[in-house]
Amino acid sequence: MAEEYEVADENPISKMVDYISHSEYQKANEIFNELLGQRVSDSLDQEKIAVAQSIYSDDEEYTEEELEDALEDEEEEEDEESFEDDE
């Protein structure tokens, strides 16, 4: 005698719980492994993206103030050089 019961189709976790409650552990295990595999895959993809960004991004990111200060320093150096040339 096979018992008939309804399994929630919309949520895989609900399906897994329903299978466990009806002692269908193999089906529940398949869903669990699939969900776990998806999460591991997603985490690996995110880590790959983070590593690639850290490798290929510009290591030196400057703020607007730092860029302005650097520009002013360059202008001062140019002024000093032109002053020395005049002497």
PyMOL commands that set and color helices and strands:
alter all, ss='L'
color gray80, all
select helices_A, chain A and resi 12-21+25-56+64-86
alter helices_A, ss='H'
color red, helices_A
deselect
rebuild
show_as cartoon
